[in-house]
Amino acid sequence: MTGFQRVARSEADSRTIQYIDVQENITRCSKHLASTIVSMVISTEQDSPKLARGIEPEYVYRDGQLTIPRILLSSSFNTFAANYKEHIEESLYHQPQQPVRLHVDRPGLLDSLVFVKDELPAQPLGDEMIEIETKACGVNFKDVYIALGQMKANDMMVGEVSGIVKRVGPGCEPTFKVGDRVIAWNASPFASYARVHISRVAALPDKVSFTEGASVPVVFMTAYYALVEKSNLQKGQSVLIHAGSGGVGQAAIQIAQHIGAEIFVTVGSASKKELMKEIYGIPETHIFSSRLRNFKAGIHRLTAGKGVDVILNSLSGEALIDSWACIASMGTFVEIGKTDIYQNTHLGLSPFAKSVSFISFDLGSIAAYRPATTQHSLLQVAALLEQGIIKPVHPVITMPMTSIEDAFRLIQGRKHTGKVVLEAGPDTKVKVRTTPPPSTFENSTFVISGGLGDLGREMCRFLARHGAEHIVTLSRRGADAATVDDVQKEIKSFGTELHALQCDITVSM
């Protein structure tokens, strides 16, 4: 009825329709109740509403009182919101008193990449946490996918970094100390002062530059874990490495060569084919085109139909099916691509008759559930780097942190070779979003209807940044505990309390 009368009043363009919602038990004393309400609304002398006709079209009668169901405007907040402006200006990336981190204002639009003030370095450092002054950051496909809004909202960027240790928690000594040169991953992504757990940090050899170091962790950990930890690749065995000129591809080639395996690769262009021959000495007979998809016939021809012992696959669609058909008996197929996984692509099971293994993994998931596993892989990679057995992939495309949007677009276009790294020198400037002084709302409580979705979380952050004391979110189903915990921790740093309630706002009490 509430919705109906509002539509009727709107359609009739009438100010004479008034609505009273009686929230009382009318089965008893209904005449008395009716006369009470009428006496409140109607003036017996003028036979017209006591309040000016049309100003208050709706009333609620409850607990013996006639009330007006209207939320009062907050003039102070509305004035603040109307005058609120965010300014973007170029500022130094490294400012100890004003650390910054990357923020994607509008997922899907790379021109919305901007740096914002990072509140994390002001918080106490955990026992097993390390804070690094960032010198260089590796850029990964996952970073770009997240910026483009093509992954889950809660997914985090890779956080691949090299730099100098500025602070260490008590549990990190004496392994690391202030001033150490280190490489890390799963750190605060693209932050000027990145925090990371000790299990995701390794020493950077003096002979390796910060820029080269930032190119190492993710691609070599992926290759090492795939070929050594999961596939147990042995000397004399064969391996097919797709996208051989990419970062993971080149890392896998180096590890496979160190083991002494026979290597087959696919590439996407003639120039990438030349890189395979010149840099890594791969015979032309063992290099196939991923675009022409001639590798299946070539592998069967060169292996007399047996196939290869290990496949490191990043191809998708029909190319994945062709790759799956190249696995040898007792072989291991390692899937590191995400496209078919996210699309839930079906895979034929006939190769399993040859006692093969199909493996897929995500370093982030392993780090979350089995941190010792990824720590071992990173330390092994660091040892190989120290010994000179592996070298940074070729080329390491370096760009200043100022050009982070250009770096993301380069990777988006899939036309680069090697690894893209962003450098951060003492004079490097980035686009930083500055805001007016925070508005203070003492003893204030803000209600957000709709829970803790993407928009709800962003509104919580906005209100917390500007002094809200309490925020109440209302959701019909209720937010999951993990999401509530994450948002509570984030806005707690601003002195704001979050109260996430399960509530259906369409139900009147």
C-alpha positions, -999 to 999 in steps of 0.1 A, spaced: 0 0 0 28 24 7 43 19 -27 8 20 -44 -2 53 -28 31 69 -37 26 59 -73 -10 71 -73 0 105 -58 28 108 -84 5 98 -113 -23 121 -102 2 150 -95 -20 156 -65 -12 171 -31 -46 161 -17 -37 124 -12 -24 117 23 -15 83 37 -16 70 73 2 38 82 -15 25 114 10 2 132 -14 -8 160 -37 -37 167 -70 -25 154 -90 -56 163 -100 -40 196 -112 -5 203 -111 3 166 -135 32 169 -116 48 197 -83 43 177 -99 58 146 -112 88 164 -79 94 181 -61 94 147 -87 117 131 -84 141 160 -47 143 154 -49 148 117 -81 167 111 -90 201 126 -127 201 135 -129 238 129 -115 240 94 -118 203 83 -83 203 69 -50 188 80 -34 205 109 -1 206 90 -1 224 57 -18 203 30 8 185 8 38 192 29 36 159 48 19 133 26 26 104 49 21 96 86 28 67 109 7 60 140 26 39 165 26 36 203 0 63 206 19 89 187 15 103 152 49 106 135 63 115 102 83 88 84 111 109 71 149 108 74 162 142 83 190 156 61 224 161 75 231 197 63 267 195 76 275 163 57 257 175 25 276 207 25 309 188 29 299 163 1 289 191 -22 322 209 -18 343 177 -17 369 176 -44 398 152 -49 429 166 -65 455 147 -85 490 161 -85 525 148 -92 544 141 -61 575 122 -51 570 85 -48 594 82 -19 584 104 10 589 88 45 563 110 60 538 103 33 540 67 20 518 59 -10 503 28 -25 486 21 -59 448 24 -61 425 16 -90 397 42 -88 375 25 -115 383 -11 -123 383 -16 -160 399 18 -168 437 19 -167 437 57 -168 422 56 -133 454 42 -118 464 66 -90 485 66 -59 469 73 -25 482 78 10 491 45 25 480 42 62 497 8 67 532 19 75 518 39 104 506 7 120 527 -15 143 549 -40 125 540 -77 132 566 -101 147 572 -119 114 568 -89 91 594 -69 71 590 -34 57 609 -27 25 617 7 9 607 -1 -27 633 3 -54 616 -16 -82 584 -36 -88 577 -64 -112 545 -62 -132 525 -93 -138 495 -103 -159 474 -108 -127 481 -72 -117 467 -60 -151 437 -84 -149 428 -70 -115 431 -34 -127 408 -43 -156 382 -57 -132 386 -92 -148 392 -111 -115 374 -115 -83 369 -83 -62 389 -97 -33 419 -108 -54 451 -90 -46 479 -80 -70 511 -100 -69 532 -75 -50 566 -84 -66 592 -60 -52 629 -54 -46 644 -29 -22 661 -22 11 648 -34 45 637 -5 66 621 -23 96 619 -58 108 597 -75 133 613 -93 163 607 -127 147 627 -118 116 660 -113 134 688 -123 127 677 -136 93 671 -101 81 683 -67 94 678 -31 84 697 -22 53 696 -56 37 690 -58 -1 660 -81 -7 635 -94 -32 600 -103 -22 565 -112 -35 530 -111 -21 540 -77 -5 519 -45 -5 515 -40 -43 533 -10 -58 536 6 -23 565 29 -16 570 11 17 559 -24 12 551 -48 40 556 -86 36 558 -118 57 593 -131 62 583 -164 44 581 -144 11 614 -126 13 649 -136 1 683 -119 0 692 -102 -32 728 -109 -43 751 -78 -46 759 -86 -82 722 -83 -92 706 -49 -95 673 -39 -79 656 -38 -113 668 -72 -122 659 -85 -88 623 -74 -91 620 -95 -123 630 -127 -106 606 -140 -78 573 -148 -95 585 -162 -128 613 -183 -114 592 -195 -84 564 -206 -108 589 -224 -131 608 -240 -102 576 -252 -84 561 -265 -117 592 -284 -130 611 -294 -99 586 -296 -70 555 -310 -89 569 -326 -120 602 -339 -107 618 -333 -141 649 -354 -145 680 -353 -167 673 -368 -201 635 -363 -199 616 -340 -223 596 -309 -215 573 -287 -237 573 -251 -226 546 -229 -241 551 -191 -245 589 -197 -243 598 -160 -247 576 -149 -218 589 -145 -183 578 -179 -169 588 -195 -202 624 -182 -201 627 -191 -164 615 -226 -171 640 -230 -200 669 -220 -177 658 -245 -150 652 -273 -175 686 -266 -190 702 -268 -156 685 -301 -150 696 -314 -184 662 -320 -200 654 -320 -237 634 -288 -244 606 -280 -268 591 -245 -269 563 -226 -286 565 -189 -295 542 -164 -311 564 -146 -336 596 -148 -357 615 -124 -334 606 -145 -304 619 -176 -323 652 -158 -328 654 -150 -291 650 -187 -283 679 -196 -307 703 -168 -298 699 -165 -261 691 -201 -251 704 -221 -280 672 -240 -286 674 -259 -320 651 -246 -346 635 -281 -349 624 -278 -313 607 -244 -317 570 -243 -328 545 -216 -336 517 -212 -310 497 -193 -336 499 -220 -363 494 -247 -337 518 -270 -354 534 -282 -322 512 -313 -318 523 -328 -351 559 -317 -345 561 -333 -310 546 -366 -322 570 -366 -351 601 -359 -330 592 -382 -302 580 -411 -324 545 -407 -311 555 -410 -274 549 -374 -264 568 -354 -238 573 -361 -201 564 -327 -188 542 -299 -203 541 -264 -189 510 -250 -204 496 -215 -206 476 -219 -238 439 -220 -239 410 -233 -259 418 -257 -287 455 -251 -282 451 -265 -246 434 -297 -261 463 -301 -285 488 -297 -257 470 -323 -236 474 -347 -264 512 -344 -263 517 -359 -229 537 -391 -226 529 -421 -204 536 -414 -168 540 -377 -177 529 -345 -159 508 -318 -173 511 -285 -154 485 -259 -161 495 -223 -152 470 -205 -174 437 -192 -159 414 -187 -189 401 -222 -192 399 -226 -154 377 -195 -150 356 -205 -180 352 -241 -165 363 -256 -198 358 -294 -202 388 -316 -207 389 -351 -222 400 -378 -198 414 -403 -223 451 -393 -216 447 -405 -180 447 -440 -193 485 -435 -197 488 -429 -159 495 -392 -164 491 -364 -138 473 -331 -144 483 -303 -120 472 -267 -116 484 -243 -89 483 -207 -78 512 -193 -59 490 -170 -39 469 -200 -26 499 -220 -18 514 -191 2 481 -187 21 477 -224 31 513 -238 29 537 -208 33 567 -231 40 563 -245 5 566 -212 -13 593 -201 11 614 -231 1 609 -224 -36 619 -187 -32 650 -196 -13 660 -222 -39 655 -196 -66 676 -171 -46 704 -197 -42 704 -204 -80 706 -167 -87 735 -163 -62 754 -192 -79 748 -177 -114 729 -208 -125 699 -187 -134 699 -151 -147 671 -125 -151 650 -132 -182 657 -113 -214 649 -85 -218 640 -68 -186 619 -39 -199 624 -10 -174 600 19 -170 598 46 -143 570 42 -117 556 74 -132 546 53 -163 527 26 -145 497 31 -168 519 26 -199 534 -5 -183 500 -20 -177 489 -12 -212 520 -29 -226 512 -61 -208 475 -58 -217 485 -58 -254 505 -91 -250 532 -78 -273 561 -77 -250 589 -102 -245 606 -109 -211 596 -90 -180 583 -55 -173 597 -38 -142 589 -4 -128 618 15 -112 615 39 -83 644 63 -79 647 91 -53 634 116 -78 606 95 -92 572 112 -92 538 96 -95 502 108 -97 490 111 -61 454 118 -51 451 143 -23 419 152 -5 407 181 15 412 180 53 389 153 67 355 165 79 348 156 115 315 140 125 317 136 162 293 110 177 281 103 142 266 71 129 261 65 92 238 37 78 246 20 45 218 -1 31 230 -29 9 258 -44 30 295 -48 21 295 -52 -17 321 -33 -37 301 0 -35 294 -6 2 330 -12 11 341 20 -9 315 40 10 328 26 43 363 37 34 352 72 24 332 78 55 360 64 77 386 86 61 365 116 69 358 110 105 327 88 109 326 73 143 303 44 136 291 28 104 262 4 102 257 -18 72 224 -35 65 222 -66 44 193 -89 39 215 -121 39 242 -107 61 279 -103 51 302 -133 55 325 -132 85 357 -130 65 345 -99 46 333 -82 78 367 -89 94 386 -75 65 366 -43 64 366 -39 102 404 -41 103 408 -16 74 385 11 88 395 5 124 428 23 115 407 55 111 391 51 145 358 40 130 337 11 143 318 -11 118 285 -28 127 274 -53 100 238 -62 107 215 -87 89 184 -67 82 157 -66 56 149 -29 53 116 -37 35 101 -52 67 85 -27 91 86 -33 128 
